[in-house]
Amino acid sequence: MGISENTKTLIEEINDKTQKPLKNIYEVSVIIENTGNENKAGLFKDLIFTAKYVKGLKKVLSGQVVNKDDFMERMFEEFNKNVLKFSEYLKDSVESSDEKTKTHFSRKYFELNHECLLNTMELIEDLSMCKEFFNANPGYLDRLQEPGIRS
């Protein structure tokens, strides 16, 4: 899938203004292309919000001693539910891609194995940074809705 100059510029700006560079530049670019090109800004917003939420849940859970109390069980349930929600949003964001791109995402994120879960958590980290970027720079989010994001 070809990535537009507008998206490449946006990715550069995100990398310049966030704490660390994105690790999954191609994948984030594809998501931006698809959600911007098809006027699915709402899907993009849901995806980055869920990514930020999952990252926060992961942080809470990784700082806790694992035991069998109700709080921990609810937190793990919430974490699992939102990782699945994130995966569904991600699938929706690439459904209109060409077959090569869909296969790439499927192999990297949607198979049921440990490596795909690690890849998903890394993409969640990237999209969480995008959420922080767009929160600090809301005008950029409006650019996703402009016609010709791919031009």
C-alpha positions as CSV (number, residue, x, y, z in Angstrom):
1,M,0.0,0.0,0.0
2,G,1.3,3.4,-0.9
3,I,1.6,6.0,1.8
4,S,0.8,9.6,0.9
5,E,3.1,12.5,1.5
6,N,0.5,14.0,3.9
7,T,0.6,10.9,6.1
8,K,4.4,10.7,6.0
9,T,4.6,14.4,7.1
10,L,2.1,13.7,9.9
11,I,4.1,10.7,11.1
12,E,7.3,12.8,11.1
13,E,5.5,15.5,13.2
14,I,4.3,12.9,15.6
15,N,7.8,11.5,15.9
16,D,9.3,15.0,16.4
17,K,6.8,15.9,19.2
18,T,6.5,12.6,21.2
19,Q,8.8,11.2,23.9
20,K,10.1,8.4,21.6
21,P,9.7,7.5,18.0
22,L,7.0,5.2,16.7
23,K,8.1,1.6,16.2
24,N,5.4,0.6,13.8
25,I,5.5,3.5,11.3
26,Y,4.2,1.5,8.4
27,E,1.2,0.2,10.3
28,V,0.3,3.5,11.9
29,S,0.6,5.1,8.4
30,V,-1.8,2.5,6.9
31,I,-4.3,3.1,9.7
32,I,-4.1,6.8,9.1
33,E,-4.4,6.4,5.4
34,N,-7.5,4.1,5.7
35,T,-9.3,6.0,8.4
36,G,-8.6,9.4,6.8
37,N,-9.2,8.3,3.2
38,E,-12.5,6.7,4.0
39,N,-13.7,9.4,6.3
40,K,-13.5,7.1,9.3
41,A,-12.0,9.6,11.7
42,G,-14.4,8.3,14.4
43,L,-12.8,4.8,14.0
44,F,-9.4,6.3,14.3
45,K,-10.4,8.2,17.5
46,D,-11.9,5.0,19.0
47,L,-8.7,3.1,18.1
48,I,-6.3,5.6,19.7
49,F,-8.5,6.1,22.7
50,T,-8.7,2.4,23.3
51,A,-5.0,2.1,22.9
52,K,-4.4,4.7,25.5
53,Y,-6.9,3.1,27.9
54,V,-5.2,-0.4,27.4
55,K,-1.8,1.1,28.0
56,G,-3.1,2.6,31.3
57,L,-4.6,-0.7,32.4
58,K,-1.4,-2.5,31.6
59,K,0.5,0.0,33.7
60,V,-1.8,-0.5,36.6
61,L,-1.7,-4.3,36.3
62,S,2.0,-4.6,35.9
63,G,2.5,-2.7,39.2
64,Q,0.2,-5.0,41.1
65,V,0.9,-8.2,43.0
66,V,-1.1,-10.9,41.4
67,N,-3.6,-12.3,43.8
68,K,-7.2,-13.5,43.7
69,D,-9.1,-10.4,44.9
70,D,-12.1,-8.9,43.1
71,F,-10.2,-5.8,42.0
72,M,-7.5,-7.7,40.2
73,E,-10.0,-10.0,38.5
74,R,-12.1,-7.0,37.3
75,M,-8.9,-5.3,36.1
76,F,-7.8,-8.3,34.1
77,E,-11.3,-8.7,32.6
78,E,-11.3,-5.0,31.7
79,F,-7.8,-5.4,30.1
80,N,-8.8,-8.4,28.1
81,K,-12.1,-6.9,27.0
82,N,-10.3,-3.8,25.7
83,V,-7.5,-5.6,24.0
84,L,-10.2,-7.5,22.1
85,K,-12.0,-4.2,21.3
86,F,-8.7,-2.7,20.1
87,S,-8.2,-5.7,17.8
88,E,-11.7,-5.3,16.3
89,Y,-11.1,-1.6,15.7
90,L,-7.7,-2.5,14.1
91,K,-9.4,-5.1,11.8
92,D,-12.0,-2.5,10.8
93,S,-9.3,0.1,10.1
94,V,-7.5,-2.2,7.6
95,E,-10.5,-4.0,6.0
96,S,-10.4,-1.8,2.9
97,S,-6.6,-2.4,2.4
98,D,-5.2,-4.4,-0.5
99,E,-4.7,-8.1,0.1
100,K,-0.9,-7.8,0.8
101,T,-1.5,-5.3,3.5
102,K,-4.4,-7.3,5.1
103,T,-2.1,-10.4,5.1
104,H,0.6,-8.4,6.8
105,F,-1.7,-7.2,9.5
106,S,-3.2,-10.6,9.9
107,R,0.1,-12.3,10.4
108,K,1.5,-9.6,12.6
109,Y,-1.5,-8.9,14.9
110,F,-4.4,-11.3,14.4
111,E,-3.0,-14.8,14.9
112,L,-3.5,-16.4,18.3
113,N,0.1,-16.6,19.5
114,H,2.5,-14.9,21.9
115,E,4.3,-12.9,19.2
116,C,1.1,-11.4,17.8
117,L,0.1,-10.3,21.4
118,L,3.5,-8.7,21.8
119,N,3.2,-7.0,18.5
120,T,-0.3,-5.8,19.4
121,M,1.0,-4.3,22.7
122,E,3.7,-2.5,20.8
123,L,1.2,-1.1,18.4
124,I,-1.0,-0.1,21.3
125,E,2.0,1.8,22.7
126,D,2.5,3.6,19.4
127,L,-1.2,4.5,19.0
128,S,-1.3,5.7,22.7
129,M,1.6,8.1,21.8
130,C,-0.5,9.2,18.8
131,K,-3.4,9.9,21.2
132,E,-1.2,12.0,23.4
133,F,0.1,13.9,20.3
134,F,-3.4,14.6,19.1
135,N,-4.6,15.7,22.6
136,A,-1.7,18.2,22.7
137,N,-2.2,19.2,19.0
138,P,-6.0,18.9,18.3
139,G,-5.7,20.7,15.0
140,Y,-3.8,17.8,13.5
141,L,-6.7,15.4,14.2
142,D,-9.0,17.6,12.1
143,R,-6.6,17.1,9.2
144,L,-7.6,13.4,9.1
145,Q,-11.1,14.4,8.1
146,E,-9.9,16.6,5.2
147,P,-10.4,15.3,1.7
148,G,-7.2,14.2,0.1
149,I,-5.3,12.9,3.2
150,R,-3.8,10.4,0.7
151,S,-2.9,13.1,-1.9
